Amino acid sequence: AITQYNSMVYLPRLAQNTEAFESGIQRFWKEKIVAVMKENGISSYVMDVALVEKTKKKDEEAEELEENKEKEEEEELQFVLIEMNPFCTQAGAMLFDWKRDVKLMTSEP
């Protein structure tokens, strides 16, 4: 299950791109987390992940010479692990409820 950390803020961009963020988080988890946790015998956990937005300038000088317009920026999203916690009711569930949503939080993606 995935939830945003700050439940008091509505982020339209997050709501509009849920599939991209979900697949990005799953890819990050598979590529960076799964093997390390298995190697250490840990099969049940909660992870806090941040989405960091980086910008890259695209061939700025060529654009300015050719079209003399504003520099375009290409966004790149990167997921970063903040912390790991045991999967238990003492771990914060944010927008989920440990009693009401237990089936959802314990099912496979």
N, C-alpha and C positions, 0 to 999 in steps of 0.2 A: 504494500500500500504506500502511496506517496501523498504527502500533504505539504502545503507551504508552511514556513516557520511562523510568520507573523499573521495570525488569523484576524487581526483587526484592520488589515489593509486589503483592498481589492485592487488587483493589478490586471488591467485589461489585456496586456500583452501576454501574461501568463495564461489567462483564460482562453485566449485566441490560439495559443500554440501548445496546448496540452500534449498532443501526440508527439510533437518534436521533443519536448522536454522529457516526457516519459521514456521515449526510446533512447535519448541521450543519457539519462540516468541509468537505465538498464545496461546500456553499452559500457558506461563507466564502471558499473558494478561488476559486470562479467570480465572486463579487461584488467581491472586494478584490484578488486576486493576478493572475489570468490576464491582464487587460488591461495592467497595469503591466509584467509580464514580457515580453509580446509587443512592447510599445512599445520595449523596450530590447533586443530581439533575443535574448532568453533563452528557450530552449524546454525545457531539462532542468535540474531543480533539486530540492533537498530543502528542505522547510520545517518548522521547529519551531513548533508552535502550542500555546498554553495555553488551557485551558478555565477561565474565571473565573466564579464563581457570585456573583450579586448577589441581594439580597433587597429586596423592596418591601413596605411595610406597606399593608394594604388598609383604607382608611377606618376607621382605628382608633377614633376617638371614637364613631362611629355603632354599631360593634359593641359597644363597652363599654356604651353606654347601653341598647341593645336587649337584648342577651343576657348582658351582664356575664360574658363568658368571655374566655379568653386571646386575645391578638391573633394573627391568622393572618398568615402570611408567604407571599408568592408568589415562587417561585424563578424566576430568569431566567438563562439561560446565554448567555455571550458568549465568542466565540473571539478570541484576540489573537495576532498574529504575534510570535514571539520572535526568530527569525533565519532567514536563507536561506543555503543552501550549494550548491555545485555537486553534481550527481548523479554521484558517483564513490565509489570504494571508500575514500577517505580520510574521507568523511562517515560518521558513526556510523549503524549500521543497527539498533541496539537489539535487538529481538526477532527481527529478520531476519538472515539470513546472506547476504553478497554473492555467494558462490558457489552455495550451495544454492537460494536464493530469487530468483535473477536474473530468471527468467521472470515470476514473480509481481510483482516490483517494476517491471518494464518494460511490463506489459500495461495496457490501457485499463481504466478503472473499469466 
